[in-house]
Amino acid sequence: MGTVKFQQFFRAAAGLQVDRNDVKRYTDFIDDKIYDLILIGKASAKANLRDVIEPWDLPITKGLQESIHRFEKLDEEIELQSVLDQLAARPPLDMALSEATEQRLPLIAGGLSVALAHTFVTIEPDRKNPGTAEWNIAFDIFHLLL
């Protein structure tokens, strides 16, 4: 992700200032969480005797869905969709993604991004520049829930 867009996004999403050094942490986070969602989607598709992962196979919670909607509103201002298209392009496991699922992944990545930004504010409301400790706590929370 371009550093400037990354910084604009976190500023618009939660009033945070992030460093260019945080880009790697962020991209690794999105990559890991998309992979986790696809992994569970694969299990759901297999349980339903399908060999293609459909959007409804992905475990999208109410909170994540709300974050996706917030992202869609922010994206109109910042235009991150094309950047997230590249970030969310994750090769599937040994199962294909439907076209609808592939098209949904950038929005899911955007929703995860909004949720991550708001998690920083929840963890440390007065801190405007999350440090390593806040990143690690946020990652731990997401690993527990997704």
C-alpha positions, -999 to 999 in steps of 0.1 A, spaced: 0 0 0 13 35 -8 24 52 24 5 84 18 -28 65 12 -21 43 42 -16 74 64 -47 92 49 -68 61 56 -59 58 93 -63 95 98 -98 95 82 -109 62 98 -99 70 134 -78 102 136 -46 82 139 -11 90 127 7 60 115 43 57 103 56 43 71 72 16 92 37 4 101 29 -4 65 46 -38 67 27 -47 99 -5 -36 83 -1 -55 51 9 -87 70 -22 -83 92 -45 -80 62 -28 -109 44 -32 -131 75 -68 -123 82 -79 -127 46 -61 -161 46 -79 -170 79 -113 -161 65 -107 -181 33 -95 -211 53 -128 -211 72 -147 -205 40 -130 -235 25 -142 -256 54 -178 -243 50 -177 -250 12 -165 -285 18 -191 -291 44 -217 -281 18 -201 -304 -8 -189 -276 -30 -155 -271 -45 -158 -233 -49 -158 -208 -20 -188 -185 -22 -191 -151 -3 -215 -167 22 -189 -192 31 -167 -165 46 -174 -159 84 -184 -122 82 -197 -111 116 -221 -82 121 -193 -60 134 -171 -68 104 -200 -61 81 -206 -27 97 -169 -19 93 -171 -29 56 -200 -3 53 -179 23 71 -150 15 47 -172 20 17 -181 55 29 -144 63 35 -133 48 2 -153 75 -16 -130 101 -1 -97 83 -1 -100 59 -31 -83 29 -15 -102 2 -34 -75 -2 -61 -48 -6 -35 -68 -31 -15 -75 -51 -48 -38 -59 -48 -36 -65 -10 -65 -89 -10 -53 -109 -40 -45 -140 -19 -40 -173 -36 -66 -197 -23 -58 -230 -7 -66 -260 -28 -101 -247 -36 -112 -220 -60 -128 -187 -51 -160 -177 -70 -158 -145 -89 -182 -129 -64 -159 -139 -35 -128 -125 -53 -146 -92 -59 -156 -91 -22 -121 -96 -7 -110 -59 -12 -141 -47 7 -134 -72 34 -98 -60 36 -112 -25 39 -136 -35 67 -107 -52 85 -87 -20 81 -115 1 96 -119 -23 125 -82 -23 131 -81 15 132 -110 16 157 -93 -11 178 -63 12 183 -86 39 196 -104 15 219 -71 2 233 -55 36 239 -80 64 233 -56 93 239 -28 79 218 -27 92 182 3 72 170 0 35 178 33 20 189 45 -16 187 26 -25 219 -7 -13 206 -1 -31 173 6 -63 191 -25 -60 214 -47 -53 184 -33 -83 165 -38 -105 196 -75 -93 198 -81 -101 161 -64 -135 164 -88 -144 192 -118 -133 173 -111 -142 136 
